Amino acid sequence: MAPRPSVLLVEDEPAQRAVLSYNLEAEGFEVRTADNGEDALALITEEAPDLILLDWMMPHVSGIEVCRRLKARPETRGIPIIMLSARSEEVDKVRGLETGADDYVIKPYSVVELMARLRAQLRRVRPATAGLLLEWGDIRLDTETHRVYRGDKVLKLGPTEFRLLATFMEKPGRVFSRESLLDRVWGRDIYVDTRTVDVHIGRLRKSLCTFGGEDPLRTVRGAGYALG
């Protein structure tokens, strides 16, 4: 399986938050929640999610303001944001989209439709979730058949090494910290020593170089690992 995509749900209404969290987890997403804009911004700084579901009307910092701040920062600008709002006027929808929201869903909404819109946004930033073929250099990773190729050779990877490689291939060049890799590959609810990451990185490197070729993984001292 590819790494589970992560969603930050920002909703101040407890009942709505509970229903959405349940449905997101049932669909295979890793979910974190916040009930106000300030906490949402803090969580995003701590660990950026793959996608944000953001309620417009919230205490302290509104969803519109959270969206504006995130789209103004280079490090968070690319995170898809789906705005949830009871405001159905066209002018409000336009304002939400002009602030930087990638989609705008009016309450009350169909959960099935919301999930479809969410997956459509995720396909842009997490292609492995759509069962696509990922390519980097002479390495190809097929998330449907669970096979990895280097050139014309099939490589044998364990499940953890496969998820690690999928994570790297979705964002080539990005440096992932050990903690970030633990969250994406093993999950936030599982305690694993960070040194375990180093062990599996070593195994992945060995598998990638089975038939020769340069090691494509880069160790960034004090920061983590990257592909390329």
LUMZA-663053 format. One record per residue (C-alpha): x, y, z. Coordinates in pm, whole numbers, plus 32768, in hexadecimal, padded with zeros to 4 digits. Example, Ala and Ser with C-alpha at 12.3 -4.5 7.8 and 13.67 -1.06 7.14 Angstrom:
! LUMZA-663053
ATOM     x     y     z
ATOM  84CE  7E3E  830C
ATOM  8557  7F96  82CA
This chain:
! LUMZA-663053
ATOM     x     y     z
ATOM  8000  8000  8000
ATOM  8068  8168  7FC2
ATOM  8093  824B  80F0
ATOM  7F45  82BF  817E
ATOM  7EF1  8425  8117
ATOM  7ECB  8515  823A
ATOM  7DAB  860A  8263
ATOM  7D8C  8728  835D
ATOM  7C1E  8766  83AF
ATOM  7BDD  88C0  843D
ATOM  7A76  88D5  84BA
ATOM  79F3  8977  85FB
ATOM  78A8  88B9  8602
ATOM  78E5  8774  86CA
ATOM  77D4  86A8  861D
ATOM  784D  8707  84BF
ATOM  79B5  86C3  8526
ATOM  795D  856A  85AB
ATOM  7897  8505  8472
ATOM  79A4  857C  8383
ATOM  7ABD  84DD  844C
ATOM  7A06  8390  844A
ATOM  79CB  839B  82D3
ATOM  7B2E  8408  8283
ATOM  7BC5  82F2  8356
ATOM  7AD6  81F5  82BA
ATOM  7B58  8265  8163
ATOM  7CBD  821D  81CF
ATOM  7D34  837C  8221
ATOM  7E0E  83DA  8347
ATOM  7D4D  84EC  83FA
ATOM  7DB3  8603  84E5
ATOM  7CB6  86FF  8562
ATOM  7CAA  8864  85E6
ATOM  7B7D  8929  8661
ATOM  7C0B  8A84  8620
ATOM  7CEF  8B39  852E
ATOM  7E0A  8B76  8624
ATOM  7E31  8A06  8679
ATOM  7E1B  89AE  8507
ATOM  7F3C  8A95  84AF
ATOM  800B  8A01  85CC
ATOM  7FC8  889C  8558
ATOM  8023  88F0  83F1
ATOM  816C  898C  8463
ATOM  81B4  8850  852A
ATOM  8167  8761  840A
ATOM  80D1  87C9  82BD
ATOM  7FAA  86F0  824F
ATOM  7F67  8681  80EA
ATOM  7E18  8737  80E8
ATOM  7D4E  8823  81C7
ATOM  7BD5  8823  81F8
ATOM  7B94  897F  8281
ATOM  7A55  8A0F  8312
ATOM  7A1B  8B80  82C2
ATOM  7970  8BEE  8406
ATOM  7A4E  8BAF  8534
ATOM  7AA7  8C6B  8674
ATOM  7BEB  8D34  8698
ATOM  7C77  8D04  8539
ATOM  7B7F  8CCA  841D
ATOM  7BAC  8BC3  8311
ATOM  7BDB  8CD4  820C
ATOM  7CFA  8D69  82D6
ATOM  7D99  8C10  830B
ATOM  7D84  8BD5  8193
ATOM  7E19  8D2A  8145
ATOM  7F42  8CF0  822E
ATOM  7F8A  8B91  81AB
ATOM  7F7E  8BFC  803D
ATOM  806A  8D1D  808C
ATOM  817A  8C31  810E
ATOM  8253  8B7F  800E
ATOM  826D  8A48  80E9
ATOM  80F0  8A1C  8107
ATOM  8076  8ABB  7FC3
ATOM  805B  896D  7F10
ATOM  7F7B  88C2  8012
ATOM  7E1C  889A  7F7D
ATOM  7D0E  8945  804D
ATOM  7B9D  88EF  8033
ATOM  7ACC  89FE  80D6
ATOM  798D  898F  8189
ATOM  7887  8A9D  81B7
ATOM  7716  8ADC  81F2
ATOM  773F  8C18  8120
ATOM  769A  8BC4  7FD6
ATOM  76A5  8D19  7F2E
ATOM  7779  8D27  7DF4
ATOM  783D  8E4F  7E7E
ATOM  78A8  8D7D  7FAB
ATOM  7916  8C5B  7ED1
ATOM  79DD  8D48  7DF6
ATOM  7A7F  8DE2  7F2A
ATOM  7AE2  8C8C  7FAC
ATOM  7B7B  8C23  7E61
ATOM  7C2B  8D70  7E30
ATOM  7CC4  8D4E  7F8B
ATOM  7D68  8C0F  7F0D
ATOM  7C79  8AF2  7F5C
ATOM  7C95  89DB  7E5C
ATOM  7B26  897A  7E7F
ATOM  79F1  8A01  7F30
ATOM  78E2  891C  7FBD
ATOM  7798  89AA  803D
ATOM  76F2  891E  8177
ATOM  762B  8845  8192
ATOM  76F2  8769  80A9
ATOM  76F4  8600  803B
ATOM  780E  8541  80E5
ATOM  7834  8469  7FAD
ATOM  7861  859F  7ED4
ATOM  7954  8639  7FCD
ATOM  7A29  84FD  7FCA
ATOM  7A2D  8502  7E4D
ATOM  7A9F  866D  7E4B
ATOM  7BA4  8620  7F52
ATOM  7C34  8501  7E85
ATOM  7C39  85DA  7D4E
ATOM  7D13  86D8  7E05
ATOM  7DF1  85C8  7E95
ATOM  7E36  8537  7D3D
ATOM  7EF9  8674  7CF1
ATOM  7FDC  8661  7E21
ATOM  7FDE  84ED  7E7D
ATOM  7FD2  842D  7D33
ATOM  8013  82E3  7DE5
ATOM  7EB8  82FB  7E81
ATOM  7E1F  82EA  7D23
ATOM  7ECC  81A7  7CC3
ATOM  7FB4  8250  7BD0
ATOM  810E  81FB  7B4E
ATOM  821C  82D0  7BF0
ATOM  8361  830D  7B36
ATOM  84AC  83A9  7B93
ATOM  85E0  8379  7ABC
ATOM  85F0  8207  7A61
ATOM  8517  81A3  7B8C
ATOM  83A5  8151  7B5F
ATOM  82B0  80FE  7C75
ATOM  8159  806F  7C24
ATOM  806D  80A1  7D4A
ATOM  7F65  7FB5  7CB9
ATOM  803D  7E85  7C73
ATOM  8128  7ED8  7D95
ATOM  8259  7EAE  7CB6
ATOM  8395  7F7D  7C9B
ATOM  8478  7F85  7B6B
ATOM  85D2  8014  7B32
ATOM  860C  801F  79C0
ATOM  8582  7ED4  7941
ATOM  85C6  7E18  7A86
ATOM  84BF  7DC9  7B8E
ATOM  8533  7E1D  7CEF
ATOM  84C8  7D61  7E25
ATOM  8459  7E4A  7F3B
ATOM  83B3  7E00  8087
ATOM  8269  7EB1  80DB
ATOM  8312  7FBB  81B1
ATOM  841F  8001  80AE
ATOM  8310  801E  7FA4
ATOM  8254  8123  8073
ATOM  8397  81E0  80B4
ATOM  83EB  81EC  7F43
ATOM  8289  8259  7EE7
ATOM  82A7  8377  7FE1
ATOM  83F2  83E9  7F4C
ATOM  8379  83C7  7DE4
ATOM  8245  849B  7E22
ATOM  8322  85C0  7E82
ATOM  847D  8598  7DE8
ATOM  8580  8680  7E7C
ATOM  84BB  86C0  7FBA
ATOM  8579  8672  80FA
ATOM  84AA  859A  81E6
ATOM  850A  8590  8354
ATOM  850A  8440  8404
ATOM  83D9  84AD  84CC
ATOM  8320  850E  838E
ATOM  8370  83BD  82EF
ATOM  82F8  8309  8427
ATOM  81AC  83C2  8416
ATOM  817A  8383  82A1
ATOM  81F7  821E  8287
ATOM  81B0  8184  83DB
ATOM  8094  8268  8450
ATOM  8072  835D  8570
ATOM  7FCB  825F  8654
ATOM  80EF  816B  864A
ATOM  8225  819E  871E
ATOM  8361  8147  8663
ATOM  84C0  81B8  86BC
ATOM  854B  82B3  85C1
ATOM  867A  81D1  8590
ATOM  858E  80D9  84EA
ATOM  8572  81D2  83CB
ATOM  86EA  81BD  8393
ATOM  86D9  8041  8386
ATOM  85C7  8042  827D
ATOM  8673  8155  81B6
ATOM  87A5  8072  81AE
ATOM  86D2  7F51  812C
ATOM  862E  8030  8027
ATOM  8781  80A9  7FAD
ATOM  87FC  7F45  7F8E
ATOM  86C6  7EDD  7EC8
ATOM  86DB  800A  7DDF
ATOM  8845  7FB7  7D8C
ATOM  8810  7E3F  7D60
ATOM  886D  7E4E  7BEF
ATOM  8963  7F6D  7C0A
ATOM  892D  80DE  7BD4
ATOM  8966  8201  7CC0
ATOM  88B6  821D  7E0E
ATOM  879B  8317  7DCA
ATOM  875B  8361  7F3A
ATOM  8807  8486  7FDE
ATOM  8856  84A4  8150
ATOM  8839  8609  81CF
ATOM  88FC  8620  8313
ATOM  8823  8690  8433
ATOM  86EC  86A6  8356
ATOM  8691  8554  82C1
ATOM  867F  84B1  816A
ATOM  861E  8513  8009
ATOM  85FF  8479  7EAF
ATOM  86F1  8528  7DC6
